């Protein structure tokens, strides 16, 4: 499998990201198109509005969200475009805006595409903790 990564859109772009694809339905708050350096926005791959609102990032709803979103993905014709884009790249990074790096639509999509759920989300969690530590340090200054 080609290198497939997950990353918060708020994290700095890196050369290792390869093709950067935003997979959220809504544009992330406070991020300019220039700063995000997004190559492709496949908002049609995001969960339906009804499913997104039903989940509302409530952890007790995560199992049902995963199940329903996976069913949506199976029927989503935009998945073909994503797979085609991935096949043409050495690396592809799925971008998302959610604060929770382990429970969001990009994680489900990543796993659906064959990504290792133990590798990327763990790295994202560490990055999130580091970012939180940096914010706390800047508030103390």
N, C-alpha and C positions, 0 to 999 in steps of 0.2 A: 504494500500500500504506500502511496505517496505520503510525504510528511503532512499531516493534518494537525493543526493546533487550534487551541481556544485562547481567547484573550479578551479582556475588557477593553472596550473602545476608548476608555479614559487612560489606559496605559500607553506609554510612548511607543510609536511605531518603531520597528526594527527591520533591518535588512533580512533577517532570518524569517520574518513573517511571510515572505512571498506574497502571493495574491491575498489581499485583505478584503474579506466579504462580510458586510454587516448583515446579520440574519434576524434583526428585530423589525417589528412592524412600524414602530415609531422612531423618529430620529432622536438620538440621545440628547438630553438636556445639556446645554452649556458647552457643546462641542461644535466648533466650526468645521466645515467641510475640509478646509485646508489643514487644520490640526489633526483631524481624524485620518487623513490620507487613505480613504476608503476607495478601493478599486471598483467594487461592485456592491450594490445594495439589492439583495434579494428578499424584499419585505414579504413577498408572496409565500416564502418558506416559513415565515413566523406562524405561531399558533393563531387560530381564528380569534377575532376580538372577543367572542363569547367565551372561549376557552381561557384566554388570557385573563379576562375579568373574573372568571370563576376561580382560577388558581390564586390570583392576587398575591403570589409569593407567600402563601400560608403553608408551612411545612407539612401540616397534617393532610393537606390536599395534594401533596407532591406525587404519591403513587398513582392517584387517579389522573392527574395532569399528564404524567409520563405515558400512561396507557392511552389516553385520548389523543394526545399530540402525536404519538407514534402511529396511531390509526390515520390521523390527518396526513402525516407524511407519506404513508403508503399510497394514498390516493392523490398526492400532489404532483402535478405535471412539472412544476418548477424544479423538482428534484433532479430531473434529467439535465437541466441546464447546469445545476451545481456540480453534478458528477462530471459533466463534460469539462467544466472549468478546472476542476481538481485534476483531471487526467492530463491537462495541458501544462501543469505547473510542477516545479520541483517541490514547492511548499505552498500551502494554503492555510490561512488563519481565519477562523470563524470568529467574528466580533459580536459582542453583546454589551448591553449597558447595565444589566442587573448587578446590584451590590453583592448578592449571594452568588458566589462563583461555583457552587456545587449544585444548586437547584434552580435551573433556568432553562429556557428553550434551547439555547445553544448546546448545552450539555447533552440533552436528549438527541438533538440532531447529530452531534459529534459521535455519540454512541451508535446511532442508527447507521451512520456511514462506516462503522467499524473501528472507530477510535477507541483506545484503551481508557476506560472510565477511571482507572486508578492512577494513570500517569498525569494527564493534563489537569484535571480538577485539583489534584493535590498541589501541583506547581502553582496553580492560580490562587489557591488558598494561602500558600506561603507568600505570594506576591501581595495579596490583599492584606495580610498581617503586616508586611513590611511597609506598605503604603499607609496603613493606620498608624504605625509607629512614627513614620515621617510626619504625618499630620499632627500627632500629639506633640512631637518635639517642636514643631513650628509654632504651635499654640503656646508652648511654655516660654518661647523666646520673647 
